[in-house]
């Protein structure tokens, strides 16, 4: 298949390589640019929470156990030098459950992005766990759809986040190719992401059985 990958680098190139190894043709067009932010934290913590690989650069400085939402963020934490890493292998709710089991009554540090879908701190507070959320990166949307994104040359799009899906539709509208983009097959990491395409009018929408890349690839 001829597929479009819009997630930020370096994950976009890593995903493209995996898809090409499966025989697909891939156009890489990151719609977000990730910027690391200064990390300022006071006090001590029992563990670190991560819901994105983009936070891995900030996790190593604390020397504490790291709990991640999935395998990719766990891999990034290990690659950054973290020694004690555990993946929840799921979504935010799975990470909250893991943290509540591992550190009941504890104090946790959530290394987060400026824009995020869920609120780990609020969910864990209901279970008596204090969480300090520190923003360590932000992702800014690009201004225009890359010229190599041509709907006629594509069969489908992989969607990893709600925000990137929203951005693709907005940029496609500005480039007068909204209809062409929506006519493609859309492979979504979660129901939350799929809802964006559904509301926009896309018809060929496929949602992964679990929020993992391996489950997403099984749809294709």
PyMOL commands that set and color helices and strands:
alter all, ss='L'
color gray80, all
select helices_A, chain A and resi 11-21+53-62+71-80+92-102+120-125+151-153+162-174+178-182+191-200+213-217
alter helices_A, ss='H'
color red, helices_A
select strands_A, chain A and resi 2-5+25-28+32-36+47-50+65-68+85-87+107-113+130-141+156-159+185-188+205-207
alter strands_A, ss='S'
color yellow, strands_A
deselect
rebuild
show_as cartoon
